[in-house]
Amino acid sequence: MALEITTENFKTTVLDSNQVALVDFWAEWCGPCRMVGPIVDELSKEYEGKAIIGKVNVDQQRDIAANYGISSIPTILFIKGGQIVDKQVGAVPKSELKKKLDNWI
Protein backbone atom coordinates (compact mmCIF):
# COMPACT_ATOMS: atom_id res chain seq x y z
CA MET A 1 0.00 0.00 0.00
CA ALA A 2 1.30 3.45 -0.89
CA LEU A 3 2.26 5.79 1.93
CA GLU A 4 -0.22 8.44 2.99
CA ILE A 5 1.58 11.74 2.52
CA THR A 6 0.51 14.62 4.76
CA THR A 7 1.86 18.06 5.62
CA GLU A 8 3.39 16.45 8.73
CA ASN A 9 5.50 13.88 6.85
CA PHE A 10 5.97 15.42 3.39
CA LYS A 11 9.37 17.01 4.08
CA THR A 12 10.95 14.03 5.83
CA THR A 13 9.38 11.35 3.60
CA VAL A 14 9.61 13.01 0.19
CA LEU A 15 11.85 16.06 0.12
CA ASP A 16 14.62 14.77 2.40
CA SER A 17 14.75 11.28 0.84
CA ASN A 18 17.75 10.10 -1.18
CA GLN A 19 15.37 8.03 -3.30
CA VAL A 20 13.06 9.21 -6.03
CA ALA A 21 9.51 9.74 -4.79
CA LEU A 22 6.37 9.13 -6.84
CA VAL A 23 3.63 11.29 -5.31
CA ASP A 24 0.06 10.72 -6.53
CA PHE A 25 -2.24 13.71 -5.98
CA TRP A 26 -5.81 12.36 -5.90
CA ALA A 27 -9.32 12.67 -4.41
CA GLU A 28 -12.00 10.11 -3.59
CA TRP A 29 -14.55 11.71 -5.95
CA CYS A 30 -12.16 11.58 -8.94
CA GLY A 31 -12.93 8.73 -11.38
CA PRO A 32 -9.53 8.66 -13.13
CA CYS A 33 -7.88 8.76 -9.68
CA ARG A 34 -9.66 5.53 -8.78
CA MET A 35 -8.16 3.96 -11.91
CA VAL A 36 -4.62 5.09 -11.05
CA GLY A 37 -4.83 4.32 -7.30
CA PRO A 38 -4.45 0.53 -7.56
CA ILE A 39 -1.52 0.97 -9.96
CA VAL A 40 0.23 3.24 -7.45
CA ASP A 41 -0.38 0.65 -4.71
CA GLU A 42 1.15 -2.08 -6.91
CA LEU A 43 4.18 0.12 -7.61
CA SER A 44 4.67 0.66 -3.88
CA LYS A 45 5.16 -3.10 -3.47
CA GLU A 46 7.33 -3.50 -6.58
CA TYR A 47 9.61 -0.57 -5.74
CA GLU A 48 9.86 -1.13 -2.00
CA GLY A 49 13.36 -0.14 -0.92
CA LYS A 50 14.07 1.49 -4.30
CA ALA A 51 11.63 4.41 -4.36
CA ILE A 52 9.16 6.26 -2.15
CA ILE A 53 5.60 5.74 -3.41
CA GLY A 54 2.94 7.89 -1.79
CA LYS A 55 -0.46 9.51 -2.17
CA VAL A 56 -1.68 12.99 -1.28
CA ASN A 57 -5.42 13.42 -0.84
CA VAL A 58 -5.92 16.95 -2.23
CA ASP A 59 -9.12 17.48 -0.21
CA GLN A 60 -7.34 16.73 3.07
CA GLN A 61 -3.88 18.14 2.23
CA ARG A 62 -4.73 21.38 0.42
CA ASP A 63 -1.47 23.07 1.41
CA ILE A 64 0.72 20.52 -0.37
CA ALA A 65 -1.48 20.62 -3.49
CA ALA A 66 -1.41 24.43 -3.49
CA ASN A 67 2.38 24.55 -3.02
CA TYR A 68 2.81 22.45 -6.15
CA GLY A 69 0.10 24.16 -8.21
CA ILE A 70 -1.97 21.01 -8.59
CA SER A 71 -5.04 22.02 -10.62
CA SER A 72 -5.92 18.72 -12.31
CA ILE A 73 -6.03 15.28 -10.76
CA PRO A 74 -4.69 12.73 -10.91
CA THR A 75 -1.31 14.43 -11.08
CA ILE A 76 1.77 12.41 -10.29
CA LEU A 77 4.98 14.19 -9.40
CA PHE A 78 8.37 12.52 -9.43
CA ILE A 79 10.57 14.24 -6.86
CA LYS A 80 14.26 13.59 -6.28
CA GLY A 81 16.62 15.61 -4.13
CA GLY A 82 13.74 17.87 -3.17
CA GLN A 83 13.10 18.87 -6.80
CA ILE A 84 10.40 17.86 -9.30
CA VAL A 85 12.17 15.83 -11.96
CA ASP A 86 9.11 14.62 -13.90
CA LYS A 87 5.34 14.99 -13.92
CA GLN A 88 2.34 13.04 -15.22
CA VAL A 89 -1.13 14.57 -15.45
CA GLY A 90 -4.05 12.22 -16.03
CA ALA A 91 -4.45 8.46 -15.95
CA VAL A 92 -1.79 6.45 -17.77
CA PRO A 93 -0.87 2.77 -17.93
CA LYS A 94 1.38 1.26 -15.28
CA SER A 95 4.14 0.84 -17.87
CA GLU A 96 4.38 4.63 -18.31
CA LEU A 97 4.82 5.23 -14.60
CA LYS A 98 7.39 2.43 -14.34
CA LYS A 99 9.37 3.92 -17.22
CA LYS A 100 9.47 7.32 -15.51
CA LEU A 101 10.41 5.79 -12.14
CA ASP A 102 13.14 3.61 -13.64
CA ASN A 103 14.61 6.70 -15.30
CA TRP A 104 15.31 8.24 -11.88
CA ILE A 105 16.37 5.22 -9.80
TORFILUM-816582 format. One record per residue: x, y, z of N, C-alpha, C, CB in turn; residue in one letter. Coordinates in steps of 0.2 Angstrom, whole numbers, plus 5000, padded with zeros to 4 digits. Glycine has a CB too. Layout:
BEGIN
XYZXYZXYZXYZa
...
END
This chain:
BEGIN
500449945000500050005000500450065000499550005006m
500350114996500650174996500650215002500450224990a
501150255004501150295010500650355009501850325011l
500350365015499950425015500350485017499350415020e
500450535012500850595013500450645015501150615006i
500650685021500350735024500750795025499950715031t
500550855027500950905028501450895034500550975030t
501250845038501750825044502350785041501350785049e
502250745036502750695034503050715027502550625034n
502850765024503050775017503750795017502650835014f
504050835021504750855020505150795022504850915025k
505050765027505550705029505450645024505350685036t
504850635022504750575018504950585011504050555018t
504750645008504850655001505450695000504250684998v
505450755002505950805001506650785003505750875003l
506750765009507350745012507650675010507350745019d
507250635006507450565004507950564999506850535002s
508450514999508950504994508650474988509550474997n
508050444989507750404983507250454980507350344986q
507150434974506550464970505950454973506550444962v
505450504973504850494976504250504971504650544982a
503850454970503250464966502650484970503050394962l
502350544969501850564973501250574969502050634977v
500750544971500050544967499650584971499750464967d
499450644967498950694970498250664968499050764968f
497750654972497150624971496550644975497250544971w
495950624974495350634978494950584977495050704976a
494550564982494050514982493550514977493750504989e
493350574975492750594970493050584963492450654972w
493650584962493950584955493950514952494650614956c
493650504947493550444943494250414941493150444937g
494650454937495250434934495750424940495550494930p
495650454946496150444952495950374954495950494957c
495350344954495250284956495550224951494450274957r
495650244945495950204940496750194942495850224933m
497050254944497750254945497950234952497950334944v
497450244957497650224963497950154964497050224968g
497550094961497850034962498550024959497349984959p
498650054954499250054950499850084955499250094943i
499650134958500150164963500250114969499950234965v
499750084971499850034976500249974974499150014979d
500249954968500649904965501349924965500349874958e
501449984963502150014962502450014969502150074958l
502050034974502350034981502649974983501850064986s
502349914981502649844983503249834978502049794982k
503149844972503749824967504349874968503449834960e
504249934971504849974971505049984979504750044968y
504849944983504949944990505749944991504649894994e
506049994994506749994995507150034990507049924996g
506750044984507050074979506850144977506950034972k
506150164979505850224978505350234984505550224971a
505150294985504650314989504050324985504750384993i
503450284987502850294983502350314988502650224980i
502050374986501550394991500950434988501850444996g
500450444992499850484989499650544993499250434989k
499450594990499250654994498450664992499650714992v
498050664997497350674996497250754996496850645001n
497050774990497050854989496550884993496950864982v
496050844995495450874999495750885006494850834999d
496150845008496350845015497050875016496450775018q
497450885011498150915011498150965006498650855010q
497751015007497651075002498351115002497151125004r
498651115007499351155007499851125002499651165014d
499951065003500451034998500151044991500450955000i
499551024989499351034983499451104980498551014982a
499251154984499351224983500051244981499051274988a
500551214986501251234985501551204978501651194991n
501251154976501451124969501051144963501551054970y
500551184964500151214959499651154956500551244954g
499451114960499051054957498351084955499050994962i
498151084949497551104947497151054944497651164942s
497450994941497050944938497350874942497250934931s
496850834943497050764946496750714942496750764954i
497050654942497750644945498350674942497850564946p
498750704947499350724945499950684949499450804946t
500450664945500950624949501550664948500950554946i
501850684953502550714953503050664955502550774958l
503650664951504250634953504750684956504550594946f
504950664962505350714966505950684968504950744972i
506550714966507150684969507650744971507550644963k
507950734977508350784979507950844981508950804975g
507350844982506950894984506650934978507350944988g
506850914972506550944966506150904962507250964962q
505650934958505250894954505650884947504650934951i
505750814946506150794940505750774934506650744942v
505050754936504650734931503950744933504750664928d
503450744929502750754930502250714926502550834931k
501750694928501250654924500550684926501250574925q
500150714921499450734923499050684919499350804921v
498550664923498050614920498250544921497950634912g
497750504919497850424920498250404914497150394921a
498750364916499150324911499250254913499850364910v
499450214909499650144910500250134915499750104904p
500250084919500750064924501450074920500649994927k
501450044914502150044911502450114910502050014904s
501950164909502250234908502550264915501650284906e
502250244920502450264927503150224929501950254932l
503150164927503750124928504350154924503650054926k
504250174918504750204914505050264917504450214907k
504550304919504750374922505150354929504150414924k
504950314933505250294939505950264938504850244943l
505950214933506650184932507150234929506550134927d
506950284926507350334924507750374929506950384919n
507450374935507750414941507950374946507150464943w
507950304946508250264951508950254950507850194951i
END
